[in-house]
Structure formats: structure tokens, C-alpha cells
């Protein structure tokens, strides 16, 4: 096929065979309009066509060269469209090979350097008008590929029809496909090294996906956002400091509540129902289990494939944006669980993306999570680090998200995480710390706080790694807050014991105060505590029905009175009986029962008290805000402490009884006068026995607990009591 003599249009036989077979590495050098030997030669590949014309002021018929190739000479470098006939049909189209590149030199430079903070603005699929024609620009990083094509219904999933242009040493491939736009379903067909054809890949920077079990990417517009949250954005920084009251409602969108017919709620329905509920309950933030697109419902989003795509399970990107906007207008922040620690091995995902270990490590001792059968990002590769950091910024900027809770940080920090000897590779100094992952976390936090003032980042980190919530400039990881997993494990272990034996484990409840100021802590009762056979929070509690409720109310009182920000998983606020099931709605019908409705009312009132009382939140992360009154009453299983805010703020004394026996005890108080009982978890309103202190106590000049004054108080069985200084 080296020469088609009838029209004098010439094509190299080898190039023609490569185009037809889909193996040509640079099809833009062959197809389209090219000047050759003083002529302007147009070459078109259109399988299924019998005839093709170049539509110019004077249409030019192109000569068939066989196997779908056509060629002809045009009078100059002029604009043209194409028309074809075949099998009784006719169609017109804009030739994708007549368009120049979209990416500019600066984009190329930053991509090559791995410093493009806003990767999503250049990679992925963008609906644009290019050289006067509407279409979609596709760009993907695949440096070791021999050929990359965009495939979809629009080209019968034929990788020969829309091959992409490689942009030099960056490893990025791009093309502009005219006529394609919002809703276009696509994947990348990639020939790896040696010409190996890989499984079709979803777009790593795609903004949308098909509904599972389908997994192709979908072109979605993310431009043109209309926000109505200016007030929130202007003052949210003050809501995210260590001094602020932060009480987080953790939610799995697919199972919080279902619509009739057991359908998942849409983002727009959640913008109404979930946002109103969380605001009414007094929470300050909603934290969403991962919403980045994921293939398997049972992963709850923690094995994402589409890091830049809000899951289509609940709607489109604009609809997700509308939910965030609705939350802000109700005074609620939105935190996303973010998963940079690993990704699944699904064939359409990032694994062996271009036929090589591109996003992951090649060596399974560094690149494979044995616990989860997932792949670990190659944090030492500049482009991969840039991909993750840019993704964090994407959610904060494009969706006005207020914070990121970073999942499984411990698994990132240590090379030997959940590995035996010989199953991991030490760092360059022979140690277990993962320097490259640490650098990713630090850079993420520096860029997040630097580019999006007012946000917060939170680490789910279960070890004693130092400085998790300390600034990077001080050698820390740079997070705003850290989950206090030790506090959660210790206190839940204590609460599950029969009250008769709690005296032997008394300091499980006090131990957290030994390290409470080492980080900016958030106290989490998360989804992890109510799944996999652990039972619900109510089921963990000992005793009969009423005692279970009383134990849980006392525990929540202990938690809200304890230093640290708060997080509670959905359903725990009304004492869901069964452990969480991601496949069905919470048991909202339980609210018809007084004990469950009382528990819900307690959480609402605890949130209200916490937010309105500076002593309960201003010094959550500072030792001057806390003082033990009674920490050693193991025999009585009682605890008492003071919480203090700033100068001029009323102090609060918190006392907790973890036995089913009413206690009369004296507690020390720092000043004379009335102390109002502002919370009693045994109140009848909450389902308790309504025992207490008749509205408050008066401090008398009897020194006790190292204080100048004291008062006798009634501490109901299995209850927490809060006494607030009435006058200052």
C-alpha cells in the first residue's frame, strides 16, 4: 500500500499497516492534512466507509486505499469537514486529526516536573471549544505506552479510530474529539511495552463514572459552579481552630436512610434530609465515608478507582456540589474521607496502568497491602505524589469541601505495616519509616492549608508517631487534628465490662489524659466500632435493657465532657440496636420507642451544651483547660474533673458514675456560689430515672480535692452530671 497511483496520493505501506492495525505510535504524523512534496495530502481512516469526501468549498472525493484508509489532495491548508457513505448510511464529522494540541508549553513543563498543583485542569476529559469547534479534550499520563486511544460508544470501542498524540517526554497523551460532550462514556485503550493490549482503563482523572457494575468513565462538566455559601466560606476558618467546638456526624451516604423501594438517596435528597437532620442534632460537621468513585459497595468507598469522580450512586458532580452548598447554608461543614493509602487491583483501575507498575511499586514488598489485597502508591515517584496532592486540592477547591480525614495514615507511615520480617524493604537508613509517604502527607497539608485557608485535615492514625498534628515547619506531619484511637480503644474496653469489675480497670478511663495534649485530638466513635461482629454501641454495653441505655448515656456524657473534639457515627446517636449494615437504611423506626428517642435527645442536648459552653471546647487541646478532681476512686468507679475556658468563661465540673448504684459524694469546686446542673444523663427526658441535684448545688467553703470550696452532689447510677458555674 505504498502508492495509490490513480489519484497520485501517496502513503507509506508500513505506516498504513500500522494505522489499520492500531499499532502506530504517532498517528497524527500520518492522518489528517500534511504538506508533502509540494502538495497538501489528506489521509483519513474510517472503517466501514465505502466513500469519503473532504467537505471544502469544492468537495474533494478521497480515494479508497483499502482497509478503511482514504487519501486525496486539497488545494491548500484549508478548513474542512468529512463526509462518508457506507452500508446505506451517510455521516458527517470533524476530523480529530485536523486539530492542534490543547496543552500548552507551561502545562507540559509542570506535568513533566511533577509540580502541577491543579492536575485536574489539564488531565481528564474537558468539554471545550477548540479552534472554533465544540468537543471534548482528553489527556492521560501513560509514559510507557506505545499507543493510547480513547474508546467508547461513539467509535464502537475501536481503539484505531481515536488514537492520541504523545506530548514528548512528559508521558502525557492527548486528543481533542469534536462533537463529544457531557455524558460521553469512554475508556482508554492502551498498548503497553511490546505492543501488549491492556484491559480497557478508566480515566485516572475522570470526573464521572457509569453506575456499578459498569465502570467506564463518563464526561462530566465541573465548570460553571454557582455557590451561595459566601458567608460560610468567609468565616469558616474560625470554626476549624483548636479553640472551636467541633462535633462531627460520620455518615455513609448509601445507608443513612433509603428512599421507598430501598433506593439510595440522591445528593439533592441528602441536601435536604441529611443536612437538616445533622443541623437539628447540633453537629458542626458532616463527615462522609469516601465519595470518590469505587467499584464495590462492600468497600464503603475505601477502595476507590475514580479519585476525581464523586460517586454516581447519588448523582452528578453539580448535584454533589449542591449538597455541600446546602450544608454550608445550614451552618454545617463537610469533611470527606480521603484514601491516599492504597487502591484496588480491578483491571480497569490504576494497576499496571500503562503495562508497567506506574502508580504502584513493582516490588510487592513495597507495593501490595496483604491485609486488603490492594496496591500501594509509589510515593517516591514525583508524578504519583503530584497526582495525590492535586487530588486533595481538587476536592477542597472544586467542591468547597471543608476538610479531609485521611484514612489509614499508619499504613502509610511504616514500611513494615502488618508485615513480618523479610516481607518489607527498609528505608535508605535501614529503618521502618516510609520517608516518601511522609513527604506526601506533609506536602498535602502544606498545599491544602496554603491554597485553601480555613480548611482542616484530620489523620486517622493509630500509633505513637510523633507530631501528627504539628506544623511541617516544626518537623510534624502538618495535620490539624488526629483521631485519638487509644482513647477510643481503652474507654470502650472499659465500658464493655460488667460494672462489678470496672474497679479493676479504673484507669483505662483516665489514661488518655496522660497524653491528651501531645496532639490536637478528636475523639472518634466511628463506623469501625460497629461492624464486623463488633456489635452496635448499645450491644456493647453490659446489663439488661435499661442498664444498657444508662451505660451508653453515661459514656456519651463522659465523652462530651472529656477534652477533645467529637465524632459519632450515624445511628449511634439514637442507639441503633443492630450493628451497621451498609446495604440497608438505619433503623429509624426505633425512634418510636422512648429509650431510643431519649438517646437521640441526649446527643442533641450534649452538642448544644458543648457548642454553647466555652469551657467544654476552648481548651480541648491545652492542659490549662482541664483539672482532675477525682481520678482515683476505683472502688466507687466515679470520676470528676473541671473544664475551663478562657478568662471570664464559666467553669464546668463533670462527674461520672460508672456503677448501677447511686452515689452521694463531695466534689471540690474552685469558687463559691451556685453551680447549675446543666446536664444530667439520668434525666427522664433521656430515658433515665430522673435522679439528680434539683437544678444545681451551692459550693460551700469546705476545701476538697485541692479546691477551696466543695459541694455534696447526687450522682445517679450509670450517669454523668455537668455543673456549670452560675455567676462569674
NORPE-V512246 format. One record per helix or strand of 3 or more residues. SS is the DSSP state (helix for helix, strand for strand). FROM is the first residue (numbers start at 1). TO is the last residue. If there is no record, write none. Layout:
ss: (SS | SS)
from: (FROM | FROM)
to: (TO | TO)
This chain:
ss: (helix | helix | strand | strand | strand | strand | strand | strand | strand | helix | helix | helix | strand | strand | strand | helix | helix | strand | strand | helix | helix | strand | helix | strand | strand | helix | strand | helix | strand | helix | helix | strand | helix | helix | strand | helix | strand | helix | helix | helix | strand | helix | helix | helix | strand | helix | helix | helix | helix | helix | strand | strand | strand | strand | strand | helix | strand | strand | strand)
from: (13 | 27 | 32 | 39 | 51 | 60 | 69 | 81 | 89 | 96 | 105 | 119 | 124 | 133 | 147 | 153 | 168 | 172 | 185 | 193 | 230 | 247 | 267 | 285 | 292 | 297 | 304 | 317 | 333 | 364 | 382 | 403 | 409 | 435 | 456 | 472 | 481 | 485 | 499 | 511 | 521 | 527 | 537 | 545 | 565 | 572 | 588 | 594 | 614 | 623 | 626 | 638 | 652 | 663 | 673 | 684 | 696 | 709 | 719)
to: (21 | 29 | 36 | 45 | 55 | 66 | 74 | 86 | 93 | 98 | 113 | 121 | 130 | 141 | 152 | 155 | 170 | 178 | 191 | 195 | 239 | 251 | 280 | 288 | 294 | 299 | 310 | 329 | 338 | 367 | 398 | 406 | 413 | 451 | 459 | 474 | 483 | 495 | 508 | 514 | 525 | 530 | 540 | 561 | 569 | 574 | 592 | 612 | 616 | 625 | 630 | 643 | 657 | 669 | 680 | 686 | 700 | 715 | 725)
